[in-house]
Amino acid sequence: MKHILIIEDEILIQQSLKKLFERRGIKVDVSASGKIAIDMILAHNYDRIICDLMLQDISGFDVIEESKKRYTPEEIGLKFVIMTAYNSPQVLSRATSYQCKLLNKPFDNLDEALRIMTE
């Protein structure tokens, strides 16, 4: 069974994604806090980590940096999907430097977004 962590401080988005994944038979953990999510990442092995870029406490890129304590750069590129409503050349460049997938919010195509998040 796949195990996914969703790091999203907008509770409606967080809970909607959680329900959609659980209906697909995926185990889901959630966090609205980047700092708490880091502790979860260090304690568990997730197949995929879906992380909002702009959290209330820290950025999604801060979460990725702290995740280097557990995962190699290659694993980070495979595990992380960054979600953002702030798609700028700087954000795209930094996400690319981590080799992460990047999804723009709101999602243009929910089915495609879910596919990217779970593949």
N, CA, C and O atoms as a GROMACS GRO file, in nm:
protein
  476
    1MET      N    1   0.084  -0.117   0.000
    1MET     CA    2   0.000   0.000   0.000
    1MET      C    3   0.089   0.125   0.000
    1MET      O    4   0.183   0.135   0.079
    2LYS      N    5   0.058   0.217  -0.089
    2LYS     CA    6   0.132   0.342  -0.092
    2LYS      C    7   0.103   0.425   0.033
    2LYS      O    8  -0.006   0.418   0.091
    3HIS      N    9   0.203   0.503   0.072
    3HIS     CA   10   0.191   0.589   0.190
    3HIS      C   11   0.232   0.730   0.148
    3HIS      O   12   0.346   0.752   0.106
    4ILE      N   13   0.139   0.824   0.158
    4ILE     CA   14   0.160   0.961   0.112
    4ILE      C   15   0.147   1.057   0.229
    4ILE      O   16   0.065   1.038   0.319
    5LEU      N   17   0.230   1.161   0.227
    5LEU     CA   18   0.218   1.271   0.322
    5LEU      C   19   0.174   1.395   0.246
    5LEU      O   20   0.235   1.433   0.146
    6ILE      N   21   0.067   1.459   0.293
    6ILE     CA   22   0.019   1.584   0.235
    6ILE      C   23   0.051   1.696   0.334
    6ILE      O   24   0.006   1.693   0.449
    7ILE      N   25   0.128   1.794   0.289
    7ILE     CA   26   0.163   1.910   0.372
    7ILE      C   27   0.093   2.029   0.308
    7ILE      O   28   0.138   2.083   0.207
    8GLU      N   29  -0.016   2.070   0.369
    8GLU     CA   30  -0.102   2.175   0.311
    8GLU      C   31  -0.174   2.246   0.425
    8GLU      O   32  -0.242   2.182   0.504
    9ASP      N   33  -0.160   2.379   0.432
    9ASP     CA   34  -0.223   2.453   0.542
    9ASP      C   35  -0.364   2.501   0.509
    9ASP      O   36  -0.433   2.552   0.597
   10GLU      N   37  -0.408   2.487   0.386
   10GLU     CA   38  -0.547   2.514   0.352
   10GLU      C   39  -0.625   2.384   0.377
   10GLU      O   40  -0.618   2.291   0.297
   11ILE      N   41  -0.698   2.381   0.488
   11ILE     CA   42  -0.759   2.257   0.535
   11ILE      C   43  -0.855   2.196   0.434
   11ILE      O   44  -0.861   2.074   0.422
   12LEU      N   45  -0.930   2.277   0.362
   12LEU     CA   46  -1.023   2.223   0.262
   12LEU      C   47  -0.947   2.146   0.153
   12LEU      O   48  -0.988   2.036   0.115
   13ILE      N   49  -0.838   2.202   0.104
   13ILE     CA   50  -0.756   2.132   0.003
   13ILE      C   51  -0.695   2.006   0.064
   13ILE      O   52  -0.698   1.899   0.004
   14GLN      N   53  -0.639   2.020   0.185
   14GLN     CA   54  -0.576   1.906   0.252
   14GLN      C   55  -0.673   1.789   0.267
   14GLN      O   56  -0.641   1.676   0.231
   15GLN      N   57  -0.792   1.817   0.321
   15GLN     CA   58  -0.889   1.711   0.347
   15GLN      C   59  -0.949   1.654   0.218
   15GLN      O   60  -0.978   1.534   0.211
   16SER      N   61  -0.967   1.738   0.118
   16SER     CA   62  -1.018   1.690  -0.012
   16SER      C   63  -0.919   1.593  -0.075
   16SER      O   64  -0.958   1.486  -0.121
   17LEU      N   65  -0.791   1.630  -0.078
   17LEU     CA   66  -0.689   1.540  -0.134
   17LEU      C   67  -0.681   1.411  -0.053
   17LEU      O   68  -0.670   1.302  -0.110
   18LYS      N   69  -0.687   1.422   0.078
   18LYS     CA   70  -0.681   1.303   0.165
   18LYS      C   71  -0.792   1.205   0.128
   18LYS      O   72  -0.767   1.086   0.111
   19LYS      N   73  -0.914   1.255   0.117
   19LYS     CA   74  -1.028   1.168   0.083
   19LYS      C   75  -1.012   1.106  -0.055
   19LYS      O   76  -1.041   0.988  -0.074
   20LEU      N   77  -0.967   1.185  -0.152
   20LEU     CA   78  -0.948   1.132  -0.288
   20LEU      C   79  -0.844   1.019  -0.290
   20LEU      O   80  -0.864   0.918  -0.357
   21PHE      N   81  -0.736   1.036  -0.216
   21PHE     CA   82  -0.633   0.931  -0.212
   21PHE      C   83  -0.679   0.809  -0.136
   21PHE      O   84  -0.653   0.696  -0.177
   22GLU      N   85  -0.748   0.830  -0.024
   22GLU     CA   86  -0.796   0.716   0.055
   22GLU      C   87  -0.895   0.632  -0.024
   22GLU      O   88  -0.898   0.510  -0.009
   23ARG      N   89  -0.976   0.696  -0.107
   23ARG     CA   90  -1.069   0.621  -0.193
   23ARG      C   91  -0.996   0.534  -0.294
   23ARG      O   92  -1.051   0.438  -0.346
   24ARG      N   93  -0.871   0.569  -0.322
   24ARG     CA   94  -0.788   0.490  -0.413
   24ARG      C   95  -0.703   0.386  -0.338
   24ARG      O   96  -0.616   0.323  -0.396
   25GLY      N   97  -0.730   0.370  -0.209
   25GLY     CA   98  -0.660   0.270  -0.129
   25GLY      C   99  -0.521   0.312  -0.083
   25GLY      O  100  -0.437   0.227  -0.055
   26ILE      N  101  -0.496   0.442  -0.076
   26ILE     CA  102  -0.366   0.494  -0.036
   26ILE      C  103  -0.373   0.538   0.109
   26ILE      O  104  -0.468   0.605   0.150
   27LYS      N  105  -0.270   0.501   0.187
   27LYS     CA  106  -0.260   0.548   0.325
   27LYS      C  107  -0.210   0.692   0.322
   27LYS      O  108  -0.112   0.723   0.254
   28VAL      N  109  -0.277   0.781   0.397
   28VAL     CA  110  -0.246   0.924   0.390
   28VAL      C  111  -0.224   0.981   0.531
   28VAL      O  112  -0.306   0.962   0.620
   29ASP      N  113  -0.112   1.051   0.547
   29ASP     CA  114  -0.089   1.134   0.665
   29ASP      C  115  -0.097   1.278   0.619
   29ASP      O  116  -0.067   1.309   0.504
   30VAL      N  117  -0.137   1.368   0.709
   30VAL     CA  118  -0.148   1.510   0.673
   30VAL      C  119  -0.084   1.597   0.781
   30VAL      O  120  -0.074   1.559   0.898
   31SER      N  121  -0.040   1.714   0.737
   31SER     CA  122   0.011   1.815   0.829
   31SER      C  123  -0.016   1.953   0.769
   31SER      O  124   0.001   1.974   0.649
   32ALA      N  125  -0.058   2.046   0.854
   32ALA     CA  126  -0.074   2.184   0.811
   32ALA      C  127   0.052   2.265   0.841
   32ALA      O  128   0.064   2.380   0.798
   33SER      N  129   0.146   2.206   0.914
   33SER     CA  130   0.268   2.272   0.956
   33SER      C  131   0.390   2.209   0.890
   33SER      O  132   0.406   2.087   0.892
   34GLY      N  133   0.474   2.292   0.831
   34GLY     CA  134   0.597   2.241   0.772
   34GLY      C  135   0.690   2.182   0.876
   34GLY      O  136   0.756   2.081   0.851
   35LYS      N  137   0.697   2.245   0.993
   35LYS     CA  138   0.787   2.197   1.100
   35LYS      C  139   0.743   2.060   1.152
   35LYS      O  140   0.827   1.973   1.174
   36ILE      N  141   0.613   2.042   1.170
   36ILE     CA  142   0.563   1.911   1.214
   36ILE      C  143   0.584   1.809   1.103
   36ILE      O  144   0.618   1.694   1.130
   37ALA      N  145   0.564   1.850   0.980
   37ALA     CA  146   0.584   1.759   0.866
   37ALA      C  147   0.728   1.708   0.860
   37ALA      O  148   0.751   1.592   0.826
   38ILE      N  149   0.823   1.794   0.891
   38ILE     CA  150   0.963   1.752   0.891
   38ILE      C  151   0.983   1.637   0.990
   38ILE      O  152   1.049   1.538   0.958
   39ASP      N  153   0.927   1.651   1.109
   39ASP     CA  154   0.937   1.542   1.208
   39ASP      C  155   0.874   1.414   1.154
   39ASP      O  156   0.926   1.305   1.176
   40MET      N  157   0.762   1.427   1.085
   40MET     CA  158   0.694   1.310   1.028
   40MET      C  159   0.781   1.246   0.919
   40MET      O  160   0.791   1.124   0.912
   41ILE      N  161   0.844   1.329   0.836
   41ILE     CA  162   0.930   1.278   0.729
   41ILE      C  163   1.049   1.204   0.788
   41ILE      O  164   1.088   1.099   0.736
   42LEU      N  165   1.106   1.257   0.894
   42LEU     CA  166   1.222   1.192   0.955
   42LEU      C  167   1.185   1.062   1.025
   42LEU      O  168   1.270   0.975   1.044
   43ALA      N  169   1.057   1.048   1.064
   43ALA     CA  170   1.012   0.930   1.138
   43ALA      C  171   0.951   0.821   1.049
   43ALA      O  172   0.945   0.705   1.090
   44HIS      N  173   0.906   0.855   0.928
   44HIS     CA  174   0.836   0.759   0.842
   44HIS      C  175   0.897   0.759   0.702
   44HIS      O  176   0.961   0.855   0.660
   45ASN      N  177   0.874   0.649   0.632
   45ASN     CA  178   0.919   0.641   0.494
   45ASN      C  179   0.798   0.655   0.402
   45ASN      O  180   0.716   0.564   0.392
   46TYR      N  181   0.787   0.770   0.337
   46TYR     CA  182   0.674   0.796   0.249
   46TYR      C  183   0.710   0.764   0.105
   46TYR      O  184   0.824   0.783   0.062
   47ASP      N  185   0.610   0.716   0.031
   47ASP     CA  186   0.629   0.692  -0.112
   47ASP      C  187   0.623   0.824  -0.188
   47ASP      O  188   0.692   0.841  -0.289
   48ARG      N  189   0.541   0.917  -0.139
   48ARG     CA  190   0.525   1.048  -0.204
   48ARG      C  191   0.497   1.151  -0.096
   48ARG      O  192   0.425   1.125   0.000
   49ILE      N  193   0.556   1.270  -0.114
   49ILE     CA  194   0.534   1.382  -0.023
   49ILE      C  195   0.483   1.498  -0.108
   49ILE      O  196   0.553   1.550  -0.194
   50ILE      N  197   0.359   1.537  -0.081
   50ILE     CA  198   0.295   1.644  -0.157
   50ILE      C  199   0.296   1.767  -0.067
   50ILE      O  200   0.234   1.767   0.040
   51CYS      N  201   0.366   1.870  -0.109
   51CYS     CA  202   0.393   1.982  -0.020
   51CYS      C  203   0.356   2.115  -0.085
   51CYS      O  204   0.401   2.147  -0.195
   52ASP      N  205   0.274   2.191  -0.014
   52ASP     CA  206   0.243   2.327  -0.057
   52ASP      C  207   0.370   2.410  -0.042
   52ASP      O  208   0.448   2.390   0.052
   53LEU      N  209   0.391   2.502  -0.132
   53LEU     CA  210   0.512   2.586  -0.126
   53LEU      C  211   0.504   2.690  -0.015
   53LEU      O  212   0.601   2.710   0.057
   54MET      N  213   0.390   2.756  -0.002
   54MET     CA  214   0.375   2.865   0.095
   54MET      C  215   0.294   2.818   0.214
   54MET      O  216   0.170   2.823   0.213
   55LEU      N  217   0.363   2.773   0.317
   55LEU     CA  218   0.298   2.730   0.441
   55LEU      C  219   0.298   2.844   0.541
   55LEU      O  220   0.367   2.945   0.521
   56GLN      N  221   0.222   2.829   0.649
   56GLN     CA  222   0.215   2.936   0.749
   56GLN      C  223   0.346   2.954   0.824
   56GLN      O  224   0.382   3.066   0.860
   57ASP      N  225   0.418   2.844   0.849
   57ASP     CA  226   0.538   2.853   0.933
   57ASP      C  227   0.669   2.858   0.855
   57ASP      O  228   0.758   2.936   0.889
   58ILE      N  229   0.684   2.775   0.754
   58ILE     CA  230   0.805   2.772   0.672
   58ILE      C  231   0.765   2.744   0.528
   58ILE      O  232   0.648   2.718   0.500
   59SER      N  233   0.861   2.748   0.437
   59SER     CA  234   0.829   2.720   0.297
   59SER      C  235   0.845   2.572   0.266
   59SER      O  236   0.912   2.498   0.338
   60GLY      N  237   0.784   2.530   0.157
   60GLY     CA  238   0.801   2.393   0.110
   60GLY      C  239   0.946   2.363   0.078
   60GLY      O  240   0.991   2.250   0.095
   61PHE      N  241   1.020   2.463   0.033
   61PHE     CA  242   1.162   2.442   0.005
   61PHE      C  243   1.240   2.418   0.135
   61PHE      O  244   1.338   2.344   0.135
   62ASP      N  245   1.197   2.481   0.246
   62ASP     CA  246   1.260   2.454   0.376
   62ASP      C  247   1.235   2.308   0.416
   62ASP      O  248   1.323   2.242   0.472
   63VAL      N  249   1.115   2.259   0.389
   63VAL     CA  250   1.083   2.119   0.418
   63VAL      C  251   1.176   2.027   0.339
   63VAL      O  252   1.229   1.930   0.393
   64ILE      N  253   1.195   2.058   0.212
   64ILE     CA  254   1.284   1.976   0.129
   64ILE      C  255   1.426   1.978   0.183
   64ILE      O  256   1.490   1.874   0.193
   65GLU      N  257   1.475   2.096   0.219
   65GLU     CA  258   1.611   2.106   0.273
   65GLU      C  259   1.628   2.019   0.397
   65GLU      O  260   1.728   1.948   0.411
   66GLU      N  261   1.531   2.023   0.488
   66GLU     CA  262   1.539   1.942   0.610
   66GLU      C  263   1.525   1.792   0.578
   66GLU      O  264   1.577   1.709   0.652
   67SER      N  265   1.456   1.759   0.470
   67SER     CA  266   1.437   1.620   0.430
   67SER      C  267   1.567   1.556   0.382
   67SER      O  268   1.577   1.434   0.371
   68LYS      N  269   1.665   1.638   0.353
   68LYS     CA  270   1.797   1.586   0.311
   68LYS      C  271   1.863   1.507   0.424
   68LYS      O  272   1.959   1.433   0.400
   69LYS      N  273   1.814   1.522   0.546
   69LYS     CA  274   1.866   1.444   0.658
   69LYS      C  275   1.825   1.297   0.646
   69LYS      O  276   1.887   1.209   0.706
   70ARG      N  277   1.719   1.271   0.569
   70ARG     CA  278   1.670   1.133   0.552
   70ARG      C  279   1.689   1.081   0.410
   70ARG      O  280   1.723   0.964   0.390
   71TYR      N  281   1.667   1.168   0.313
   71TYR     CA  282   1.666   1.124   0.174
   71TYR      C  283   1.782   1.183   0.094
   71TYR      O  284   1.829   1.293   0.122
   72THR      N  285   1.826   1.107  -0.005
   72THR     CA  286   1.928   1.157  -0.097
   72THR      C  287   1.864   1.257  -0.193
   72THR      O  288   1.741   1.260  -0.204
   73PRO      N  289   1.943   1.339  -0.262
   73PRO     CA  290   1.885   1.430  -0.361
   73PRO      C  291   1.801   1.357  -0.466
   73PRO      O  292   1.699   1.409  -0.511
   74GLU      N  293   1.845   1.237  -0.506
   74GLU     CA  294   1.768   1.161  -0.606
   74GLU      C  295   1.633   1.119  -0.549
   74GLU      O  296   1.531   1.127  -0.618
   75GLU      N  297   1.631   1.074  -0.423
   75GLU     CA  298   1.505   1.034  -0.360
   75GLU      C  299   1.412   1.154  -0.344
   75GLU      O  300   1.291   1.142  -0.364
   76ILE      N  301   1.468   1.269  -0.309
   76ILE     CA  302   1.386   1.390  -0.296
   76ILE      C  303   1.319   1.422  -0.428
   76ILE      O  304   1.201   1.455  -0.431
   77GLY      N  305   1.392   1.413  -0.538
   77GLY     CA  306   1.336   1.439  -0.670
   77GLY      C  307   1.224   1.344  -0.706
   77GLY      O  308   1.130   1.382  -0.776
   78LEU      N  309   1.233   1.221  -0.659
   78LEU     CA  310   1.130   1.121  -0.688
   78LEU      C  311   1.010   1.132  -0.595
   78LEU      O  312   0.898   1.104  -0.637
   79LYS      N  313   1.031   1.171  -0.471
   79LYS     CA  314   0.925   1.169  -0.370
   79LYS      C  315   0.842   1.296  -0.365
   79LYS      O  316   0.722   1.289  -0.340
   80PHE      N  317   0.903   1.411  -0.387
   80PHE     CA  318   0.834   1.538  -0.363
   80PHE      C  319   0.757   1.589  -0.484
   80PHE      O  320   0.805   1.584  -0.598
   81VAL      N  321   0.636   1.637  -0.458
   81VAL     CA  322   0.557   1.714  -0.552
   81VAL      C  323   0.526   1.846  -0.481
   81VAL      O  324   0.468   1.847  -0.373
   82ILE      N  325   0.566   1.956  -0.543
   82ILE     CA  326   0.542   2.088  -0.486
   82ILE      C  327   0.416   2.145  -0.550
   82ILE      O  328   0.402   2.146  -0.672
   83MET      N  329   0.323   2.193  -0.464
   83MET     CA  330   0.202   2.260  -0.512
   83MET      C  331   0.217   2.409  -0.483
   83MET      O  332   0.260   2.448  -0.375
   84THR      N  333   0.181   2.492  -0.580
   84THR     CA  334   0.191   2.635  -0.557
   84THR      C  335   0.094   2.714  -0.644
   84THR      O  336   0.064   2.675  -0.757
   85ALA      N  337   0.048   2.823  -0.590
   85ALA     CA  338  -0.029   2.919  -0.668
   85ALA      C  339   0.062   3.031  -0.716
   85ALA      O  340   0.019   3.119  -0.790
   86TYR      N  341   0.189   3.028  -0.672
   86TYR     CA  342   0.286   3.132  -0.704
   86TYR      C  343   0.389   3.078  -0.800
   86TYR      O  344   0.502   3.049  -0.762
   87ASN      N  345   0.350   3.065  -0.926
   87ASN     CA  346   0.439   3.007  -1.025
   87ASN      C  347   0.520   3.118  -1.091
   87ASN      O  348   0.472   3.187  -1.182
   88SER      N  349   0.642   3.135  -1.045
   88SER     CA  350   0.732   3.235  -1.102
   88SER      C  351   0.853   3.163  -1.158
   88SER      O  352   0.875   3.046  -1.126
   89PRO      N  353   0.932   3.230  -1.242
   89PRO     CA  354   1.055   3.167  -1.291
   89PRO      C  355   1.148   3.121  -1.178
   89PRO      O  356   1.215   3.019  -1.190
   90GLN      N  357   1.151   3.197  -1.068
   90GLN     CA  358   1.237   3.160  -0.955
   90GLN      C  359   1.189   3.031  -0.888
   90GLN      O  360   1.269   2.944  -0.854
   91VAL      N  361   1.058   3.020  -0.871
   91VAL     CA  362   1.001   2.899  -0.811
   91VAL      C  363   1.026   2.779  -0.902
   91VAL      O  364   1.069   2.674  -0.855
   92LEU      N  365   1.000   2.796  -1.030
   92LEU     CA  366   1.023   2.688  -1.125
   92LEU      C  367   1.169   2.645  -1.126
   92LEU      O  368   1.200   2.526  -1.128
   93SER      N  369   1.259   2.742  -1.124
   93SER     CA  370   1.402   2.712  -1.123
   93SER      C  371   1.443   2.635  -0.999
   93SER      O  372   1.518   2.537  -1.008
   94ARG      N  373   1.394   2.677  -0.885
   94ARG     CA  374   1.432   2.609  -0.760
   94ARG      C  375   1.373   2.469  -0.754
   94ARG      O  376   1.441   2.375  -0.712
   95ALA      N  377   1.247   2.452  -0.794
   95ALA     CA  378   1.186   2.319  -0.797
   95ALA      C  379   1.263   2.228  -0.892
   95ALA      O  380   1.285   2.110  -0.862
   96THR      N  381   1.304   2.282  -1.005
   96THR     CA  382   1.382   2.205  -1.102
   96THR      C  383   1.517   2.165  -1.042
   96THR      O  384   1.566   2.055  -1.068
   97SER      N  385   1.577   2.253  -0.962
   97SER     CA  386   1.706   2.221  -0.902
   97SER      C  387   1.695   2.101  -0.807
   97SER      O  388   1.792   2.028  -0.788
   98TYR      N  389   1.578   2.081  -0.747
   98TYR     CA  390   1.555   1.964  -0.661
   98TYR      C  391   1.503   1.845  -0.742
   98TYR      O  392   1.491   1.734  -0.689
   99GLN      N  393   1.474   1.866  -0.869
   99GLN     CA  394   1.418   1.765  -0.959
   99GLN      C  395   1.279   1.720  -0.916
   99GLN      O  396   1.238   1.608  -0.944
  100CYS      N  397   1.207   1.809  -0.847
  100CYS     CA  398   1.070   1.780  -0.801
  100CYS      C  399   0.970   1.812  -0.911
  100CYS      O  400   0.994   1.896  -0.998
  101LYS      N  401   0.858   1.743  -0.902
  101LYS     CA  402   0.745   1.782  -0.987
  101LYS      C  403   0.680   1.905  -0.926
  101LYS      O  404   0.683   1.925  -0.804
  102LEU      N  405   0.622   1.988  -1.012
  102LEU     CA  406   0.559   2.112  -0.968
  102LEU      C  407   0.418   2.116  -1.024
  102LEU      O  408   0.398   2.102  -1.145
  103LEU      N  409   0.320   2.137  -0.936
  103LEU     CA  410   0.180   2.149  -0.978
  103LEU      C  411   0.129   2.287  -0.942
  103LEU      O  412   0.151   2.335  -0.831
  104ASN      N  413   0.062   2.351  -1.037
  104ASN     CA  414   0.004   2.482  -1.012
  104ASN      C  415  -0.135   2.467  -0.953
  104ASN      O  416  -0.215   2.385  -0.999
  105LYS      N  417  -0.163   2.548  -0.851
  105LYS     CA  418  -0.298   2.555  -0.794
  105LYS      C  419  -0.363   2.682  -0.845
  105LYS      O  420  -0.295   2.784  -0.857
  106PRO      N  421  -0.490   2.679  -0.874
  106PRO     CA  422  -0.576   2.561  -0.872
  106PRO      C  423  -0.541   2.467  -0.988
  106PRO      O  424  -0.486   2.509  -1.090
  107PHE      N  425  -0.574   2.340  -0.970
  107PHE     CA  426  -0.543   2.239  -1.072
  107PHE      C  427  -0.631   2.259  -1.194
  107PHE      O  428  -0.753   2.273  -1.181
  108ASP      N  429  -0.570   2.260  -1.311
  108ASP     CA  430  -0.647   2.269  -1.436
  108ASP      C  431  -0.725   2.141  -1.462
  108ASP      O  432  -0.839   2.145  -1.510
  109ASN      N  433  -0.662   2.028  -1.428
  109ASN     CA  434  -0.722   1.898  -1.453
  109ASN      C  435  -0.697   1.812  -1.330
  109ASN      O  436  -0.584   1.768  -1.308
  110LEU      N  437  -0.799   1.788  -1.249
  110LEU     CA  438  -0.783   1.716  -1.123
  110LEU      C  439  -0.731   1.575  -1.145
  110LEU      O  440  -0.642   1.530  -1.072
  111ASP      N  441  -0.783   1.504  -1.244
  111ASP     CA  442  -0.739   1.367  -1.268
  111ASP      C  443  -0.590   1.363  -1.302
  111ASP      O  444  -0.517   1.276  -1.254
  112GLU      N  445  -0.544   1.458  -1.384
  112GLU     CA  446  -0.402   1.465  -1.420
  112GLU      C  447  -0.318   1.499  -1.297
  112GLU      O  448  -0.212   1.442  -1.277
  113ALA      N  449  -0.365   1.592  -1.215
  113ALA     CA  450  -0.292   1.629  -1.093
  113ALA      C  451  -0.281   1.509  -0.999
  113ALA      O  452  -0.174   1.485  -0.942
  114LEU      N  453  -0.388   1.434  -0.981
  114LEU     CA  454  -0.384   1.316  -0.895
  114LEU      C  455  -0.290   1.209  -0.951
  114LEU      O  456  -0.221   1.140  -0.875
  115ARG      N  457  -0.287   1.196  -1.081
  115ARG     CA  458  -0.196   1.100  -1.144
  115ARG      C  459  -0.051   1.138  -1.114
  115ARG      O  460   0.030   1.053  -1.077
  116ILE      N  461  -0.018   1.265  -1.131
  116ILE     CA  462   0.118   1.312  -1.104
  116ILE      C  463   0.154   1.292  -0.957
  116ILE      O  464   0.267   1.256  -0.924
  117MET      N  465   0.060   1.316  -0.869
  117MET     CA  466   0.085   1.304  -0.726
  117MET      C  467   0.108   1.160  -0.681
  117MET      O  468   0.176   1.136  -0.581
  118THR      N  469   0.053   1.064  -0.754
  118THR     CA  470   0.061   0.925  -0.709
  118THR      C  471   0.152   0.837  -0.794
  118THR      O  472   0.178   0.723  -0.757
  119GLU      N  473   0.201   0.885  -0.904
  119GLU     CA  474   0.283   0.798  -0.990
  119GLU      C  475   0.419   0.770  -0.932
  119GLU      O  476   0.499   0.698  -0.992
   0.00000   0.00000   0.00000
